[in-house]
Amino acid sequence: MTEDDYHRYLTAFNARDYDTLETFFADDFALENAGFRVEGKPAFRAFYAFFHEYCREEVIFRGFYPGTEGFVAHVVIRFTGTKDLSQEVLDSRGFSGMNVVPRGLTVDVEFLILYQLNAAGLIQHIKGAVWVPAAP
């Protein structure tokens, strides 16, 4: 995947164009982040259908760093709470590692995301790391 491909991927993600997003994924891909794992395209759609019911998510590009088995993206994800979501609901869905973004609040979170690619160049595995800056 090239940086231009990744920009197309981000455009599709920000537009909630899941049909286009899925063209970038291997059939058996997995997403790991915030202490949970989503496996496969149907689970990916189900997770984001649930999450985007409560939160608007916009990925802002900062950098693209290719490697031998994939790439790392440096992004800021802007989360805006659109509907009340409790920690209890997240826990009951198996997403206990996620944080609640209250309705009406916008939070920017910096991420480094590792994308591992299969032999066909499709995303096999996504693993996010959150940047937590040192306290002043």
Sequence and secondary structure as in RCSB ss.txt:
>XXXX:A:sequence
MTEDDYHRYLTAFNARDYDTLETFFADDFALENAGFRVEGKPAFRAFYAFFHEYCREEVIFRGFYPGTEGFVAHV
VIRFTGTKDLSQEVLDSRGFSGMNVVPRGLTVDVEFLILYQLNAAGLIQHIKGAVWVPAAP
>XXXX:A:secstr
  HHHHHHHHHHHHTT HHHHHTTEEEEEEEEETTEEEESHHHHHHHHHHHHHHEEEEEEEEEEEE SSEEEEEE
EEEEEE S   HHHHHHTT TTS    BT EEEEEEEEEEEE TTS EEEEEEEE      
